[in-house]
Amino acid sequence: MSQGNMRLKLHIWRQKGASAPGAMKTYEVTANEHMSFLEMLDVLNQELIEKGEEPVAFDHDCREGICGSCNMVINGHPHGPQRGTTACQLHMRTFKDGDEIFVEPWRARAFPIIKDLVVDRTAFDRIIASGGYVSVNSGSAPDANEILIGRDDAEEAFEYAACIGCGACVAACKNASAMLFTAAKFAHLEKLPQGQVESDRRAVEMVMQHDAEGFGACTNQYECEAACPKEISVTSIAMLNRAYRRAALSSKS
Protein backbone atom coordinates (compact mmCIF):
# COMPACT_ATOMS: atom_id res chain seq x y z
CA MET A 1 0.00 0.00 0.00
CA SER A 2 1.33 3.46 -0.91
CA GLN A 3 2.65 5.67 1.87
CA GLY A 4 -0.13 7.66 3.50
CA ASN A 5 -2.86 5.32 2.26
CA MET A 6 -5.19 3.45 4.57
CA ARG A 7 -7.79 0.74 4.16
CA LEU A 8 -11.04 1.52 5.95
CA LYS A 9 -14.28 -0.29 6.65
CA LEU A 10 -17.25 2.06 6.37
CA HIS A 11 -20.67 1.40 7.89
CA ILE A 12 -22.99 3.90 6.19
CA TRP A 13 -26.71 4.48 6.70
CA ARG A 14 -28.64 3.88 3.46
CA GLN A 15 -32.28 4.94 3.14
CA LYS A 16 -34.27 5.80 0.03
CA GLY A 17 -36.56 8.31 1.76
CA ALA A 18 -38.28 9.39 4.95
CA SER A 19 -40.95 6.69 4.74
CA ALA A 20 -38.65 3.92 3.49
CA PRO A 21 -36.83 1.51 5.82
CA GLY A 22 -33.14 2.15 6.28
CA ALA A 23 -30.13 0.09 7.32
CA MET A 24 -26.38 0.27 7.76
CA LYS A 25 -24.43 -1.01 4.76
CA THR A 26 -20.76 -1.97 4.93
CA TYR A 27 -18.14 -0.93 2.36
CA GLU A 28 -14.36 -1.02 2.15
CA VAL A 29 -12.38 1.82 0.66
CA THR A 30 -8.76 2.91 0.33
CA ALA A 31 -8.15 6.54 1.25
CA ASN A 32 -5.15 8.82 1.57
CA GLU A 33 -4.46 10.64 4.82
CA HIS A 34 -4.42 13.97 2.96
CA MET A 35 -8.02 13.57 1.73
CA SER A 36 -10.91 15.27 3.43
CA PHE A 37 -13.71 13.05 4.69
CA LEU A 38 -15.92 14.08 1.77
CA GLU A 39 -13.15 13.33 -0.73
CA MET A 40 -12.96 9.86 0.76
CA LEU A 41 -16.71 9.47 0.19
CA ASP A 42 -16.18 10.68 -3.39
CA VAL A 43 -13.70 7.83 -3.90
CA LEU A 44 -16.21 5.35 -2.49
CA ASN A 45 -18.97 6.66 -4.74
CA GLN A 46 -16.78 6.44 -7.81
CA GLU A 47 -16.10 2.80 -7.00
CA LEU A 48 -19.81 2.13 -6.46
CA ILE A 49 -20.71 3.77 -9.79
CA GLU A 50 -18.09 1.68 -11.61
CA LYS A 51 -19.68 -1.44 -10.08
CA GLY A 52 -23.12 -0.34 -11.25
CA GLU A 53 -24.29 0.36 -7.69
CA GLU A 54 -26.07 3.45 -6.41
CA PRO A 55 -23.72 6.02 -4.85
CA VAL A 56 -24.17 7.26 -1.30
CA ALA A 57 -26.18 10.51 -1.19
CA PHE A 58 -24.64 13.17 1.03
CA ASP A 59 -25.04 16.94 1.11
CA HIS A 60 -22.24 19.41 0.43
CA ASP A 61 -21.56 22.72 -1.25
CA CYS A 62 -18.61 24.93 -0.32
CA ARG A 63 -16.38 22.24 1.23
CA GLU A 64 -14.72 25.07 3.14
CA GLY A 65 -16.62 24.92 6.44
CA ILE A 66 -18.86 27.86 5.51
CA CYS A 67 -22.20 26.57 4.23
CA GLY A 68 -23.06 23.92 6.85
CA SER A 69 -24.35 21.44 4.27
CA CYS A 70 -22.00 18.55 5.08
CA ASN A 71 -24.06 17.36 8.02
CA MET A 72 -23.42 13.79 9.10
CA VAL A 73 -22.68 11.91 12.30
CA ILE A 74 -19.27 10.23 12.20
CA ASN A 75 -18.55 7.61 14.86
CA GLY A 76 -21.26 9.11 17.05
CA HIS A 77 -20.04 12.70 16.74
CA PRO A 78 -21.78 15.36 14.62
CA HIS A 79 -19.22 16.33 11.95
CA GLY A 80 -16.76 13.83 13.42
CA PRO A 81 -14.43 13.60 16.43
CA GLN A 82 -12.41 16.76 15.82
CA ARG A 83 -13.72 19.76 17.76
CA GLY A 84 -14.59 22.95 15.89
CA THR A 85 -14.53 21.20 12.52
CA THR A 86 -17.13 20.52 9.83
CA ALA A 87 -17.21 17.15 8.07
CA CYS A 88 -15.76 18.71 4.91
CA GLN A 89 -12.79 20.02 6.91
CA LEU A 90 -12.18 16.72 8.68
CA HIS A 91 -9.09 15.07 7.20
CA MET A 92 -8.49 11.35 6.98
CA ARG A 93 -5.28 11.68 8.99
CA THR A 94 -7.64 11.77 11.98
CA PHE A 95 -8.13 8.04 11.37
CA LYS A 96 -5.71 5.15 10.92
CA ASP A 97 -5.34 2.12 8.69
CA GLY A 98 -7.88 -0.60 9.49
CA ASP A 99 -10.34 1.70 11.27
CA GLU A 100 -14.07 1.07 11.15
CA ILE A 101 -16.09 4.25 10.65
CA PHE A 102 -19.82 4.60 11.22
CA VAL A 103 -21.58 7.33 9.23
CA GLU A 104 -25.21 8.34 9.88
CA PRO A 105 -27.51 11.29 9.11
CA TRP A 106 -28.76 13.81 11.66
CA ARG A 107 -31.40 12.14 13.83
CA ALA A 108 -34.30 14.48 14.58
CA ARG A 109 -38.02 14.50 13.85
CA ALA A 110 -37.70 18.05 12.54
CA PHE A 111 -34.98 16.89 10.09
CA PRO A 112 -36.70 14.17 8.00
CA ILE A 113 -34.38 12.07 5.87
CA ILE A 114 -34.45 12.83 2.15
CA LYS A 115 -32.03 10.07 1.16
CA ASP A 116 -29.14 8.28 2.85
CA LEU A 117 -27.17 10.99 4.70
CA VAL A 118 -29.20 13.94 3.36
CA VAL A 119 -31.83 15.48 5.65
CA ASP A 120 -34.36 18.27 5.16
CA ARG A 121 -33.21 21.27 7.25
CA THR A 122 -35.77 23.77 5.94
CA ALA A 123 -37.14 24.00 9.50
CA PHE A 124 -34.20 26.34 10.13
CA ASP A 125 -35.30 28.55 7.24
CA ARG A 126 -38.76 28.86 8.75
CA ILE A 127 -37.30 29.86 12.13
CA ILE A 128 -35.34 32.64 10.42
CA ALA A 129 -38.41 33.70 8.43
CA SER A 130 -40.41 33.97 11.66
CA GLY A 131 -38.24 36.77 13.06
CA GLY A 132 -34.54 36.44 12.42
CA TYR A 133 -34.25 39.71 10.54
CA VAL A 134 -34.61 43.49 10.95
CA SER A 135 -37.75 44.88 9.33
CA VAL A 136 -37.94 48.42 10.76
CA ASN A 137 -37.36 51.25 8.31
CA SER A 138 -33.83 52.43 8.99
CA GLY A 139 -33.52 54.70 5.96
CA SER A 140 -30.61 54.63 3.56
CA ALA A 141 -27.33 52.99 4.47
CA PRO A 142 -25.54 55.15 7.10
CA ASP A 143 -21.85 55.94 7.11
CA ALA A 144 -19.80 53.15 8.65
CA ASN A 145 -19.06 55.02 11.89
CA GLU A 146 -22.35 56.91 12.25
CA ILE A 147 -23.87 54.33 14.65
CA LEU A 148 -21.40 53.73 17.44
CA ILE A 149 -21.18 50.12 18.60
CA GLY A 150 -18.89 49.10 21.43
CA ARG A 151 -16.05 46.79 20.54
CA ASP A 152 -17.20 44.05 22.91
CA ASP A 153 -20.75 44.11 21.52
CA ALA A 154 -19.51 44.09 17.93
CA GLU A 155 -17.19 41.14 18.54
CA GLU A 156 -19.86 39.18 20.40
CA ALA A 157 -22.39 39.83 17.63
CA PHE A 158 -19.86 38.59 15.08
CA GLU A 159 -19.25 35.40 17.08
CA TYR A 160 -22.99 34.60 17.12
CA ALA A 161 -23.33 35.49 13.44
CA ALA A 162 -20.70 32.83 12.67
CA CYS A 163 -23.41 30.15 13.03
CA ILE A 164 -23.66 28.30 9.70
CA GLY A 165 -26.99 26.60 10.43
CA CYS A 166 -25.63 23.09 9.97
CA GLY A 167 -27.76 21.46 12.66
CA ALA A 168 -24.96 19.81 14.65
CA CYS A 169 -26.49 21.26 17.81
CA VAL A 170 -29.72 19.38 17.07
CA ALA A 171 -27.89 16.14 16.29
CA ALA A 172 -25.89 16.31 19.52
CA CYS A 173 -28.80 17.21 21.83
CA LYS A 174 -30.62 14.33 23.53
CA ASN A 175 -33.84 16.33 23.07
CA ALA A 176 -33.07 17.30 19.45
CA SER A 177 -33.33 20.94 20.49
CA ALA A 178 -32.38 23.71 18.08
CA MET A 179 -32.12 26.37 20.75
CA LEU A 180 -28.43 27.07 20.08
CA PHE A 181 -29.18 27.79 16.42
CA THR A 182 -32.26 29.87 17.27
CA ALA A 183 -30.44 31.75 20.00
CA ALA A 184 -27.38 32.48 17.84
CA LYS A 185 -29.60 33.93 15.11
CA PHE A 186 -31.41 36.00 17.73
CA ALA A 187 -28.33 37.08 19.68
CA HIS A 188 -26.29 38.50 16.81
CA LEU A 189 -29.13 40.98 16.17
CA GLU A 190 -29.74 41.59 19.87
CA LYS A 191 -26.19 42.86 20.33
CA LEU A 192 -26.66 45.53 17.66
CA PRO A 193 -28.80 48.69 18.01
CA GLN A 194 -30.61 47.97 14.73
CA GLY A 195 -31.90 44.68 16.14
CA GLN A 196 -33.07 45.88 19.54
CA VAL A 197 -36.19 47.67 18.27
CA GLU A 198 -37.96 44.37 17.51
CA SER A 199 -36.28 42.30 20.21
CA ASP A 200 -39.42 41.20 22.10
CA ARG A 201 -41.36 40.24 18.98
CA ARG A 202 -38.35 38.43 17.55
CA ALA A 203 -37.76 36.39 20.70
CA VAL A 204 -41.37 35.24 20.97
CA GLU A 205 -41.91 34.42 17.31
CA MET A 206 -38.61 32.57 16.84
CA VAL A 207 -39.17 30.44 19.95
CA MET A 208 -42.75 29.69 18.92
CA GLN A 209 -41.61 28.62 15.46
CA HIS A 210 -38.84 26.50 16.98
CA ASP A 211 -41.41 24.61 19.02
CA ALA A 212 -43.86 24.35 16.14
CA GLU A 213 -41.21 22.63 14.00
CA GLY A 214 -40.99 19.79 16.52
CA PHE A 215 -37.60 20.51 18.05
CA GLY A 216 -37.20 19.50 21.68
CA ALA A 217 -36.69 21.70 24.73
CA CYS A 218 -33.30 22.82 25.97
CA THR A 219 -32.27 21.18 29.26
CA ASN A 220 -28.84 22.83 29.52
CA GLN A 221 -26.62 19.80 28.89
CA TYR A 222 -24.24 21.82 26.66
CA GLU A 223 -23.79 19.06 24.06
CA CYS A 224 -24.75 21.66 21.46
CA GLU A 225 -21.83 23.94 22.29
CA ALA A 226 -19.41 21.00 22.28
CA ALA A 227 -20.60 19.81 18.86
CA CYS A 228 -20.89 23.21 17.16
CA PRO A 229 -18.21 23.51 14.45
CA LYS A 230 -18.11 27.28 15.02
CA GLU A 231 -18.08 26.83 18.82
CA ILE A 232 -21.05 29.13 19.43
CA SER A 233 -21.47 29.77 23.15
CA VAL A 234 -24.59 28.72 25.07
CA THR A 235 -24.62 32.24 26.53
CA SER A 236 -26.71 33.06 23.46
CA ILE A 237 -29.44 30.76 24.81
CA ALA A 238 -29.44 32.65 28.11
CA MET A 239 -29.79 35.90 26.16
CA LEU A 240 -32.77 34.54 24.21
CA ASN A 241 -34.42 33.20 27.38
CA ARG A 242 -34.13 36.61 29.08
CA ALA A 243 -35.66 38.35 26.08
CA TYR A 244 -38.47 35.79 25.85
CA ARG A 245 -39.37 36.17 29.55
CA ARG A 246 -39.19 39.95 29.29
CA ALA A 247 -41.57 39.87 26.34
CA ALA A 248 -43.94 37.53 28.18
CA LEU A 249 -44.05 39.80 31.23
CA SER A 250 -44.57 42.89 29.08
CA SER A 251 -47.57 41.30 27.37
CA LYS A 252 -49.21 40.65 30.75
CA SER A 253 -48.70 44.16 32.14
N, C-alpha and C positions, 0 to 999 in steps of 0.2 A: 504494500500500500504506500502511496506517495506520502512524503513528509507533510504533516499538517492535515492529512485526511483522517476521517474517522467513520466507522461503520456504526449506524444507529438503528435501533428498533423503535418505530413510531406506532403509538396507539392513538388513532385519530377518530373522533366522533363523526359518523356519517349519518345524515338524515336528509331525506328528500324535501321535507317541508314541515310546517308546524304541526300538522295533523297526522303526519306519517310516523311510523315507529323508527327509532334510531338505535344505533349500536356502535360500539368501538370496533374499528377494523385495524388490523396490524400490517405494517409495511416495514421493509428494510430499505435504507438509503445510505449512500456514501456522501458525506459532506466534507467541506474544507473548513478549518477553524476560522478562516477569514470571512466566510459567508455570514450574512445576517440570517436570522431565523426564517424570514420570508424567502430569502434566496434559496435556502435549503428546501422549503416547500415547493418552490419553483422547479427545482431539480426533481423532486418526487413526482410532481405533476407531469413533467416532460416524460418521465419513465412510464407513468400510467397511460399517457396518451399514445406512446409508441407501442404499448401492449394492447391498445384498443379498449382500455378501461376509462371510466369517467374520472376526471381530475377532482381533487379536493377543492371545494369552494371556500375561499376565505376573502375577507374584505381588506382592501388597502388602497392607498392613493399616493400620498406624498413620499412615503418611506423615509421620512426625515424627522419623525416624532412630532409633527405639527398638526396633522388632521385628526388623529384619534381613531382612524378607521380600523386599524389592525388589532381589533379586540379579540383576544382568545386567552383561555386559561391554560397555562403551560406548567405541568407538574403541580397542579393545585394552586398556582399563583397567577393572578391576573397580569398579563403581559410577561410573565416569567419570573424567575427568582432574583433578578437583579433590580435593586431598588432604584426608583427614579428613572425607569427605562421603559419605553414602549416596545412592543413585540418586534417592530421593524428595526429598532436600534439594538436589539439583543443579538449578540454575536455568538457563533457556534463555539468559540473558544471557552464559553461558559460551561460547556459540556465536555465529556471525554469519550474516547473510543469505547464502544460497547454499551453505552448508556441506553436505557429505555426512557422514552419521553412520552408523556400522556398529554394530548392536546384536545381541549373541549371548548365549546362556545360559552359565552356569558349565560348564566342560569338565572333567569328572572321572569316572572309572569309578564312584566311590562316590556320585556325584550323577546318577543316570540321569534323562534328560529325560522329563517327564510330557507336556508339550505346549509347543511354541514356546519361550518364554523361562522356563518353569516347570520346575524340577528338584526331585527328591525328596531332601530333606536330612535324612531321618529317621535317617541314620547318626549324625548329631550327637546325637540323642536317645538312641541306644543307647550311645554313649560316656559320656554323663552317667549313664545307668542303671547302667553297669558300676561306677561308683565316685565320681561327682562329687557326693557328698552326705555328710552326717554322720549316722551311724546309731547311735552310742553313746548310751546313756541318760544324758542330762544333767540330768534332773529337770525341775522346773517352770521357767518363764522367770525368770532372775535379774534383780535390779535392774540398771539401765543401767550403773552404775559399779562393780558388784561384781567383774567380771573386768577387771583393768587391762590395757589394750593400748596399747603405745607409739604415739605419733602417727605416726611414720614407717611402722610396720607397718600401722596402720589405713588410712593414705592409699594405701599400695602395694596392699593388699588391695582397696580400692575401685577402684583403677585397673584391676586385673585383672578384677574383677567387672563392669566396664563392657562386656565382650565381649557382643555381641548375637547371636552365633552365625549370622552371615549367610553365611559361607563364602567371603568375599573372599580370605582367606589361601590357601584351596585353589585358587581360580581363578587367583591370581597365581603360585603356586609351579610351577616346571617339573616337579616330581615329584608334583604334586597332593597335597601333604602337608597334613594338618590338625593339625600339631603346635602351631601357635600357638593354635588354638582349644582343643585338649586341655590344653595347658600353662596357658592363662589360667584355665580352669575348675578345674584342680588348684591353681594358685598362690594364688587368692584364698582358698581354704580353708587352704592351707599357712601363710599369714601370720597366721592366727588360732589361738588356743590350742584352740578346739573342734575344729579340723580336723587337729591334729597327731597325735592319738591313732591315727588310721587311715591315716597318711601313706603308709607302706610299701605296704600293701594297695592303697590308692587309686592310687598311681603305677603299680604293676604291672598292675592290672586295666584301667585306662584306656588305657595304652599297648598292651596286648594287644588290646583291643577296637578301638582305632584301626587297628592292623595288620590285624585280621580283616575290617574293613570295606572294605579295598582301597585305603586311602590310601597314598601313597608316603612314603619316608623323608625326613627333614629333612637337607639338605646345607648349611645355614647361608648361604643366599644373601640372606636378609633381604627378599625381595620381599613376604613376608607382612606384615611390619611396615609397609612402605611403602604397601601397599594397604588395610590395616585402617582402616575408617572411624572407629574409636575409638582408633586409634594405640596399640594394645597393644604393649608392648615385648617383644622377643625374649628379654629376661632371664628371662621366665617359662619359656621352653624350657630354659634352663640350670638353673633351679630344679627342673624336672621330671626332667631327666636325672640330676641329683645324687641325687634321691630314688629314682629307678629303680635306679641303680647301688648305692646304699646297701642297698636292699631285696634286690637280687640277691646281694650279698656276705653279708648277714645270713642268707639262706636256705642258704648253703653252709657257714656256720660251725657 
